[in-house]
Amino acid sequence: MPGSKCNVDPATPKSRTERLMKERNLRKLNRVFNLNEKAGDSLRDADLFSNDSALTETENCASLNEEELSEGIDGCERQDQRLPKQRLLVVANRLPVSAVRQGKDSWQLEISVGGLVSALLGLKEFDARWIGWAGVNVPDEIGQEALTKALAEKKCIPVFLDEDTVHQYYNGYCNNIIWPLFHYLGLPQEDRLSTTRSFQSQFDAYKKANQMFADVVHEHYEEGDVVWCHDYHLMFLPRCLKEKNSNIKVGWFLHTPFPSSEIHRMLPSRRDLLESVLAADLVGFHTYDYARHFVSACTRILGLEGTPEGVENQGKLTRVAAFPIGIDSDRFIRALELPQVQDHIKELKERFAGRKVMLGVDRLDMIKGIPQKILAFEEFLEENPEWRDKVVLLQIAVPTRTDVPEYQKLSSQVHEIVGRINGRFGTLTAVPIHHLDRSLDFHALCALYAVTDVALITSLRDGMNLVSYEFVACQASKKGVLILSEFAGAAQSLGAGALLVNPWNIAEVAASISQALNMPADEREKMHQHNFMHVTTHTSQEWAATFVSELNDTIIEAQLRTRQVPLLPVKVAVERYLQSNNRLLMLGFNATLTEPANTQGVRGGHIRELQSRLHPEIKETLKKLCDDRRTNIVILSGSDRAVLDDNFREYNLWLAAENGMFLRHSTGEWMTTMPENLNMDWVDSVKHVFEYFTERTPGSHFELRETSLVWKYKYAESHFGKLQSKDMLQHLWTGPISNAAVDVVQGDRSVEVRSVGVTKGAAIDRILGEIVRNKGIKSPIDYVLCAGHFLSKDEDVYTFFEPELPCESLALARTRSLDPARTSISMIPDSTNQVKAHQLRRQRSLSTLERSNYRSAAWRPIVHDRMSLPEGSSVLDLKAENFFSCTVSRKQSEARYLLQSSDDVVTLLKELAESKSPN
């Protein structure tokens, strides 16, 4: 049985942190080994390069990188083969290659260098495969087969999307809806109505495209593979993958910001996207802020529970964490030594001699803040005329989406501002701003980074912005100053060594430019060294290795959690049910037999949900079980009597309300099983506290029961509700209940105050005794199924039925080893061991506090007048293999087994009702 202290594997790591640290140390050792191997290769290659000066002078770094990139994608041929490499399926919208058709069955492929591509180059311990769209429409089968074959040589696997799907999915839903919203841009006002009208068709295309990606993944998936999904284009992919194979290891990473829940909730598909992403095992973001926004959205929109580790949904934990990406810093550092880069550096120094160089490198995009940057530079020139001939701003604006009107408008606006400033402050021989509407090759860009004195990055909203990393990597000589927008993800990593600015505050940016240009050399060096250390240690390869390592460990953690409370072996439970003669089904109600709340995502109507309703699919099943003479059913709930009456009056079963303090057969009258001298003097004072906090917490309410009071804040704003509950608890403990004999039980968005001794387990003995007396049971109960979503305080209901086994046998029971010869405990009235066995059973039915009070005679439970003391316990003749205790959706529990949701309870009861004894 799970949770046994006698069944611990000493080889199991104690914590997730220990496992991750061990994995990190292994990666470090592998890195040292690889560096030594590369050093040996470099020494062997030195003579070759020294004897070939022409090659040294004309070496093409781009082609060299392409060869390295091919090697990275294809896998390192010299990798140590002693350990098998795990396969990694990288799924992204675009493949890392550009394909150009040259004939009917011929394709030319060109590798695209990017951050994600570079990141995976260092993962030598993985066998990486890329899955994605090749960026071209290939309608014919011959062309598809030829392209698939060509891409296979690069270990790339294409997903073929038709033009209409690309238009609706990529240009429509991804770029016009998700991307602007995730960057806090919203939708253009003039396009809002048309976008709303076309939204559903675009969303349908988005789901269709994600399913097409999933189909290709499943086609190439092998057991043990890790699937790593990337970016907002594939938010539906984790759900598509898990629906077909729940055992796939799936990670999802977002390369853009994730907006606050107030922004995300505007999406009509908000719930679908969140629930789909939560199907992944690990969800990653660049910064903690983005991860926090995601958890907040899941909490506020889906009503799920956020934890320090992630988001919990019906017992399944999706881990959410921040993984800041980096760059391949060595690539930039090595490039600075290349002759062609040195030539570029010399040329630029001569061109801008006597002037400080400021640099901006951005895509021409609304989120990059290029107009704000240029206006801030203009204000700096206005306020500091002495700098007008001593500084130049080089702005590289790489064109993007040139066919979109908004981008065309932005380009015109930037050109107009640049022209005005150059006309105002320029001379015949020099202008303050050099603006280029094009990209630069790698060598020219490295040279430009190297000669820059101040890098100016004013993104209005950016997922990370790796230009800042590239600048730092190339500044070993200059040690220039980085001015960085606080709205860029990189600000959380490089902020300590940069001047952080609000790009909307033009005056602040202008002042920062002045501070950077006048900064003393020693201060510049300190700031640079801090950032340089971060950039060179937090590389893109380390980022990728860390994510995959944590994804693997998340699976291990999930297995450990499942191992703590394993899934119920339904087949075994049904077989034992059929072989037994007299059965007892002890079932909870809320979150066990009820329908999932708000399953369709309908907002409002909370009044209808305040009263729990029986799951619609269980009604016929329950009737069948109730009609079986050999099956006794008890509904044991914390709800009041009226709720159970409304839901079960038509069934032939027993109802135990308010944690078993009230009992009746569905055809009889309610009777009390509570102790006669139960002290309830505390009720009025606690009621006043609950009324006060209900008034202060919109969406909350409280229930006044005969043995307890419950304050619920399920429909309040989650964060505010938690704060209010903490405030309430602090007030209760220091005031109304400081000296009262009560228990305070914290549930799922609820606080309950009940008298000491009011637990489900404490009431079971009395409940069973009444059932025996009423039903006249003659044969002992030899099968018990106890299932519910019980609070920790009420889990004594499981331990009540647990047979008294020695530690070794208990460990065997917890591993679900079913031994027919296992010791059983028979408590029949005429047994010589009846009194001793009853005392053990009786003792277990009391909580720890009750037992201590029981011994001191300060509090003594009074058994119902119509029950003789030993009746309840004596009806049990239970073997360990015939007892099935199941917690519903709670991973940490004293129960033997786990049922993940109320739907699983419905399925189990259907199996029991429809099962037939063998002839």
Residue pairs with C-beta under 8 A, 6 or more apart in sequence:
1 802
1 810
1 811
1 813
1 814
1 815
1 896
2 563
2 564
2 565
2 566
2 814
2 893
2 895
2 896
2 897
3 564
3 565
3 814
3 893
3 894
4 807
4 810
4 811
4 814
6 807
6 808
6 810
6 811
7 811
7 814
7 815
12 560
13 19
13 22
16 553
16 557
19 553
19 556
20 549
20 550
20 553
23 549
23 552
23 553
24 546
24 549
27 542
27 545
27 549
30 124
30 125
33 80
34 124
37 78
49 55
49 56
56 339
57 339
59 338
59 339
59 340
61 335
61 338
61 340
61 341
61 442
61 443
62 441
62 442
62 443
65 113
65 331
65 442
66 111
66 113
68 121
69 96
69 111
69 113
69 117
69 118
69 121
70 111
70 154
71 77
72 117
72 120
72 121
72 122
72 128
73 96
73 111
73 117
73 120
73 128
73 130
73 154
73 155
73 156
74 153
74 154
74 155
75 85
75 124
75 127
75 128
75 155
76 124
79 85
79 124
79 125
83 125
85 125
85 126
85 127
86 125
86 126
86 127
86 224
86 225
86 226
86 552
87 126
87 127
87 128
87 129
87 222
87 224
87 225
87 226
88 120
88 123
88 126
88 127
88 128
88 129
88 225
88 226
88 228
88 548
89 129
89 131
89 217
89 220
89 221
89 225
89 226
89 227
89 228
90 116
90 120
90 128
90 129
90 130
90 131
90 228
90 230
91 131
91 132
91 213
91 217
91 227
91 228
91 229
91 230
91 234
91 237
92 116
92 130
92 131
92 132
92 229
92 230
92 231
92 233
92 234
93 132
93 133
93 170
93 174
93 230
93 231
93 233
93 234
94 112
94 132
94 133
94 134
94 135
95 130
95 131
95 132
95 133
95 134
95 135
95 151
95 156
95 158
96 111
96 112
96 114
96 116
96 117
96 130
96 156
97 109
97 110
97 111
97 112
97 134
97 151
97 154
97 156
98 109
98 110
98 112
98 135
99 107
99 108
99 109
99 134
99 135
99 136
99 147
99 150
99 151
100 107
100 108
100 109
100 110
100 136
101 107
101 108
101 136
101 138
101 143
102 108
104 142
104 143
104 146
105 142
105 143
105 145
105 146
106 146
107 146
107 147
107 150
109 150
109 151
109 154
111 117
111 154
113 442
115 325
115 327
115 466
115 540
116 230
116 255
116 540
118 327
118 328
118 331
118 540
118 541
119 325
119 326
119 328
119 540
119 541
119 543
119 544
120 126
120 128
120 541
120 544
121 328
121 541
122 328
122 539
122 540
122 541
122 542
122 544
122 545
123 541
123 544
123 545
123 548
125 545
126 226
126 548
128 155
129 155
129 156
129 157
129 220
130 154
130 155
130 156
130 157
131 156
131 157
131 159
131 213
131 216
131 217
131 220
132 156
132 157
132 158
132 159
132 213
133 158
133 159
133 160
133 161
133 166
134 147
134 151
134 158
136 147
137 161
137 162
137 163
137 166
138 144
138 147
138 160
139 162
144 158
144 160
147 158
148 157
148 158
151 157
151 158
157 216
157 220
158 216
159 212
159 213
159 216
160 212
161 169
161 170
161 209
161 212
164 205
165 205
165 208
165 209
165 212
168 201
168 202
168 204
168 205
168 206
169 202
169 205
169 206
169 208
169 209
169 233
170 209
170 233
172 198
172 202
172 205
173 199
173 202
173 203
173 205
173 206
174 206
174 232
174 233
175 401
176 187
176 191
176 195
176 202
177 187
177 195
177 199
177 202
177 267
178 232
178 235
178 267
179 232
179 256
180 186
180 187
181 187
181 259
181 263
181 264
181 266
181 267
182 232
182 256
182 257
182 258
182 259
183 256
183 257
183 259
183 366
183 367
183 460
183 461
184 257
184 259
184 263
184 461
185 366
185 367
185 461
186 266
187 195
188 406
199 268
203 268
203 269
206 236
207 236
210 234
210 235
210 236
210 237
210 240
211 236
211 240
213 234
213 237
213 240
214 237
214 240
214 241
214 244
217 227
217 237
217 241
218 241
218 244
218 245
221 227
221 245
221 248
223 247
225 248
225 249
226 249
226 251
226 548
226 551
226 552
227 241
227 248
227 249
227 250
227 251
228 251
228 252
228 253
228 547
228 548
228 551
229 237
229 238
229 241
229 250
229 251
229 252
229 253
229 280
230 252
230 253
230 255
231 253
231 254
231 255
231 256
232 254
232 256
234 252
235 252
235 273
235 276
235 277
236 272
236 273
236 276
237 252
237 276
238 250
238 252
238 276
238 277
238 278
238 279
238 280
239 275
239 276
239 279
240 276
241 248
241 250
241 279
242 248
242 250
242 279
242 280
243 279
249 281
249 551
249 552
249 555
250 279
250 280
250 281
250 282
251 280
251 281
251 282
251 283
251 284
251 547
251 548
251 551
252 277
252 280
252 282
252 283
252 284
253 283
253 284
253 285
253 323
253 547
254 283
254 284
254 285
254 286
254 290
254 463
255 286
255 325
255 463
255 464
256 463
257 286
257 290
257 461
257 462
257 463
257 489
258 264
258 285
258 290
258 291
258 293
258 294
258 297
259 293
260 293
260 296
260 297
261 293
261 296
261 297
261 299
261 300
261 301
264 270
264 274
264 293
264 297
264 301
265 297
265 300
265 301
267 273
270 297
270 301
271 301
271 302
271 601
274 297
274 298
274 301
274 302
275 302
277 283
277 294
277 318
278 298
278 302
278 304
278 311
278 313
278 318
279 318
280 318
281 318
281 319
281 551
281 554
281 555
281 558
282 318
282 319
282 321
282 547
282 550
282 551
282 554
283 291
283 294
283 310
283 318
283 319
283 320
283 321
284 320
284 321
284 322
284 323
284 547
285 291
285 294
285 320
285 321
285 322
285 323
286 322
286 323
286 324
286 325
286 463
286 464
286 489
287 322
287 324
287 489
287 492
288 322
288 492
289 492
290 322
290 463
290 489
291 320
291 321
291 322
294 311
294 320
295 306
295 310
295 311
295 320
296 306
296 719
298 304
298 306
298 311
299 305
299 306
299 311
299 718
299 719
300 717
300 718
302 313
303 597
303 598
303 714
303 718
304 311
304 312
304 313
305 311
305 312
305 748
306 312
306 718
307 317
309 317
309 319
309 320
310 317
310 318
310 319
310 320
310 321
311 317
311 318
311 320
312 318
314 889
314 900
314 901
315 889
315 890
315 891
315 898
315 900
315 901
316 900
317 558
317 561
317 891
319 550
319 554
319 557
321 550
323 543
323 546
323 547
323 550
324 464
324 489
324 492
324 493
324 538
324 543
325 464
325 466
325 540
325 543
326 466
326 469
326 535
326 538
326 539
326 540
326 542
326 543
327 466
327 469
327 470
327 473
327 535
327 539
327 540
328 539
328 540
328 541
329 469
329 473
329 535
329 536
329 539
330 536
330 539
332 446
332 449
332 470
332 473
332 474
333 473
333 474
333 476
333 536
335 341
335 442
335 443
335 446
336 342
336 345
336 446
336 450
336 474
336 476
338 443
340 443
341 443
341 446
341 447
341 450
342 447
344 443
344 444
344 446
344 447
344 448
345 447
345 450
345 451
347 447
348 357
348 447
348 448
348 451
349 451
352 392
352 451
354 390
355 389
355 390
355 391
355 392
355 430
356 387
356 390
356 391
356 392
356 453
356 454
356 517
357 391
357 392
357 394
357 451
357 452
357 453
357 454
358 377
358 391
358 392
358 393
358 394
358 452
358 453
358 454
358 455
358 456
358 513
359 393
359 394
359 395
359 396
359 448
359 449
359 452
359 454
359 455
359 456
359 471
360 370
360 373
360 393
360 394
360 395
360 396
360 455
360 456
360 457
360 458
361 396
361 398
361 445
361 448
361 467
362 368
362 370
362 395
362 396
362 397
362 398
362 457
362 459
362 467
363 397
363 398
363 400
364 370
364 397
364 398
364 399
364 400
364 407
364 410
364 411
364 414
364 437
365 400
365 407
365 410
366 406
366 407
366 410
366 460
367 459
367 460
367 461
367 462
368 458
368 459
368 460
368 462
369 458
369 459
369 460
369 485
369 503
370 395
370 397
370 410
370 414
370 458
371 410
371 413
371 414
371 417
372 458
372 460
372 503
372 504
372 506
372 509
373 395
373 456
373 458
373 503
373 509
374 393
374 395
374 414
374 417
374 418
374 421
374 433
375 417
375 506
376 458
376 503
376 506
376 509
376 510
376 513
377 393
377 421
377 432
377 433
377 456
377 510
377 513
378 417
378 421
378 424
378 425
379 506
379 507
379 509
379 510
380 387
380 510
380 513
380 514
381 387
381 388
381 421
381 425
381 432
383 510
383 514
384 514
387 514
387 517
388 425
388 432
389 427
389 430
391 432
391 517
392 430
392 431
392 432
392 433
392 434
393 432
393 433
393 434
393 456
394 434
394 436
394 448
394 452
395 418
395 433
395 434
395 435
395 436
396 436
396 438
396 439
396 440
396 448
397 411
397 414
397 435
397 436
397 437
398 438
398 439
399 411
399 437
399 438
400 407
401 407
402 408
402 411
411 437
414 435
415 435
418 433
418 435
421 432
421 433
422 431
422 432
422 433
425 431
425 432
426 432
440 448
445 470
446 474
449 455
449 470
449 471
449 473
449 474
449 475
450 474
450 475
450 477
450 478
451 478
452 471
452 475
452 478
452 480
453 478
453 480
453 481
453 516
453 517
454 480
454 481
454 482
454 483
454 513
454 516
454 517
455 467
455 468
455 471
455 480
455 481
455 482
455 483
456 483
456 509
456 513
457 465
457 467
457 468
457 482
457 483
457 484
457 485
457 488
457 490
458 483
458 485
458 501
458 503
458 509
459 465
459 485
459 487
459 488
459 503
460 485
460 487
460 503
460 504
461 487
462 485
462 487
462 488
462 489
462 490
463 489
464 488
464 489
464 490
465 484
465 485
465 488
465 489
465 490
466 490
468 482
468 484
468 488
468 490
468 494
468 498
469 490
469 494
469 535
471 480
471 482
472 482
472 494
472 497
472 528
472 531
472 532
472 535
473 532
473 535
473 536
475 528
475 532
476 532
479 521
479 524
479 525
479 528
480 524
480 528
481 498
481 499
481 516
481 517
481 519
481 524
481 527
482 494
482 497
482 498
482 499
482 527
482 531
483 498
483 499
483 501
483 509
483 512
483 513
483 516
484 490
484 491
484 494
484 495
484 498
484 499
484 500
484 501
485 491
485 500
485 501
485 502
485 503
486 495
486 500
486 501
486 502
487 502
487 503
491 498
491 500
493 534
493 538
494 531
494 534
494 535
496 530
496 531
497 526
497 527
497 528
497 529
497 530
497 531
497 534
498 527
498 531
499 512
499 515
499 516
501 508
501 509
501 512
502 508
502 509
503 509
561 891
562 891
562 898
564 891
564 892
565 887
565 890
565 891
565 892
565 893
565 895
565 896
565 897
565 898
566 816
566 896
566 897
566 898
567 897
567 898
567 899
567 900
568 884
568 886
568 897
568 898
568 899
568 904
568 908
569 816
569 897
570 907
570 908
570 911
572 816
572 818
573 785
573 884
573 908
573 912
574 911
574 912
574 915
576 783
576 881
576 882
576 884
577 583
577 783
577 785
577 912
577 915
578 915
578 916
578 917
578 918
580 630
580 782
580 783
580 882
581 630
581 779
581 782
582 630
582 632
582 777
582 779
582 780
582 781
582 782
582 783
583 630
583 631
583 632
583 781
583 782
583 783
583 784
583 785
584 632
584 634
584 781
584 783
584 784
584 785
585 625
585 631
585 632
585 633
585 634
585 784
585 785
585 787
585 912
586 634
586 636
586 764
586 784
586 785
586 786
586 787
586 788
586 797
586 801
587 593
587 633
587 634
587 635
587 636
587 785
587 786
587 787
587 788
587 905
588 635
588 636
588 637
588 787
588 788
588 789
588 790
588 888
589 612
589 635
589 636
589 637
589 639
589 643
589 644
589 647
589 788
590 612
590 637
590 638
590 639
590 789
591 789
591 888
591 889
591 902
592 787
592 788
592 789
592 888
592 902
592 905
593 614
593 615
593 618
593 635
593 902
593 905
594 612
594 613
594 614
594 615
594 902
595 613
595 614
595 615
595 616
595 902
596 901
596 902
596 903
597 609
598 609
606 699
606 715
609 715
610 701
611 643
611 646
612 639
612 643
612 647
613 647
614 622
614 647
614 648
615 902
615 905
615 906
617 906
618 905
618 906
618 909
621 906
621 909
621 910
621 913
622 633
622 651
622 653
622 909
623 651
624 913
624 914
625 631
625 633
625 909
625 912
625 913
626 633
626 651
626 652
626 653
627 652
632 653
632 654
632 771
632 775
632 777
632 781
633 651
633 653
633 654
634 653
634 654
634 655
634 656
634 767
634 771
635 644
635 648
635 653
635 654
635 655
635 656
636 656
636 659
636 660
636 760
636 763
636 764
636 767
636 788
636 797
637 643
637 644
637 656
637 657
637 659
638 658
638 659
638 708
638 710
638 752
638 760
638 791
638 794
639 657
639 658
640 657
640 658
640 703
640 705
640 706
641 655
641 657
641 658
641 662
641 670
643 657
644 655
644 657
645 655
648 655
648 666
649 666
650 666
651 666
652 666
652 667
653 665
653 666
654 663
654 664
654 665
654 666
654 767
654 771
655 663
655 664
655 665
655 666
656 662
656 663
656 760
656 763
656 767
657 663
657 670
658 705
658 706
658 707
658 708
658 758
659 707
659 708
659 754
659 758
659 759
659 760
659 763
659 794
660 673
660 759
660 760
660 762
660 763
660 764
660 766
660 767
661 672
661 673
661 674
661 706
661 707
661 758
661 763
662 670
662 671
662 672
662 673
662 674
662 706
663 670
663 671
663 672
663 673
663 766
663 767
663 770
664 670
664 671
665 774
668 774
671 770
671 864
672 864
673 763
673 766
673 767
673 770
673 864
674 707
674 758
675 757
675 859
675 860
675 861
675 862
676 862
677 859
677 860
677 862
678 707
678 755
678 757
678 758
679 740
679 741
679 755
680 707
680 755
681 740
682 736
682 737
682 740
682 742
682 753
683 704
683 709
685 735
685 736
685 737
686 709
686 732
686 736
686 737
686 742
686 753
687 702
687 704
687 709
688 736
689 728
689 731
689 732
689 735
689 736
690 702
690 709
690 711
690 728
691 702
693 700
693 711
693 724
693 727
693 728
694 700
694 701
694 702
694 711
696 724
697 713
697 716
697 720
697 721
697 724
698 716
698 717
699 713
699 714
699 715
699 716
699 717
699 721
700 711
700 712
700 713
700 715
700 716
700 721
700 724
701 711
701 712
702 709
702 710
702 711
702 712
703 709
703 710
703 712
707 754
707 755
707 758
708 752
708 753
708 754
708 755
708 758
709 752
709 753
709 754
710 750
710 751
710 752
711 725
711 728
711 750
711 751
711 752
712 749
712 750
713 721
713 724
713 725
713 749
713 750
714 748
714 749
714 750
716 724
716 749
718 749
721 749
725 746
725 749
725 751
728 751
729 744
729 746
729 751
732 744
732 753
733 744
737 744
737 753
741 755
741 756
741 859
742 753
742 754
742 755
742 756
743 753
743 754
743 755
743 756
743 758
743 793
743 849
744 751
744 752
744 753
745 751
745 752
745 753
745 754
745 791
745 792
745 793
746 752
747 791
752 791
756 847
756 849
756 850
756 853
756 859
757 846
757 847
757 849
757 850
757 859
757 861
759 793
759 794
759 796
759 797
759 847
760 790
760 794
760 796
760 797
761 794
761 795
761 796
761 797
761 798
761 799
761 800
761 844
761 845
761 846
761 847
762 796
762 845
762 846
762 847
762 850
762 861
764 797
764 800
764 801
764 845
764 872
765 800
765 841
765 842
765 845
765 872
765 873
766 863
766 864
766 867
766 872
767 872
768 871
768 872
768 873
768 875
768 876
769 863
769 864
769 867
769 868
769 871
769 872
770 864
770 866
770 867
770 872
771 777
771 875
772 871
772 872
772 874
772 875
773 866
773 867
773 871
777 875
780 826
780 827
780 828
780 874
780 875
780 876
780 877
781 875
781 876
781 877
781 878
782 877
782 878
782 879
782 882
783 878
783 882
783 883
784 801
784 876
784 878
784 882
784 883
784 884
785 884
785 886
785 912
786 797
786 798
786 801
786 883
786 884
786 885
786 886
786 895
787 884
787 885
787 886
787 887
787 888
787 899
787 905
787 908
788 797
788 886
788 887
788 888
789 887
789 888
789 889
789 890
790 797
790 798
790 887
790 890
793 847
795 887
795 893
795 894
795 895
796 844
796 845
796 847
798 885
798 887
798 893
798 894
798 895
798 896
799 844
799 894
800 841
800 844
800 845
801 876
801 878
801 883
801 885
802 844
802 883
802 885
803 823
803 824
803 825
803 878
803 879
803 880
803 883
804 825
804 840
805 813
805 822
805 823
805 880
809 822
809 823
809 880
812 819
812 822
813 822
813 880
813 881
813 896
814 896
816 896
818 881
819 881
820 881
822 879
822 880
822 881
823 880
824 877
824 878
824 879
824 880
825 837
825 876
825 877
825 878
826 837
826 877
827 833
827 834
827 837
827 838
827 841
827 873
827 874
827 875
827 876
827 877
828 834
828 874
828 877
829 870
829 874
831 837
834 870
834 874
835 870
837 873
838 869
838 870
838 873
838 874
841 873
841 876
842 873
843 851
846 854
846 861
850 859
850 861
853 859
853 860
854 860
854 861
863 869
883 896
884 896
884 897
885 894
885 895
885 896
885 897
886 895
886 896
886 897
886 898
886 899
887 893
887 895
887 897
887 898
887 899
888 898
888 899
888 900
888 901
888 902
888 904
888 905
889 898
889 899
889 900
889 901
890 898
891 898
899 905
899 908
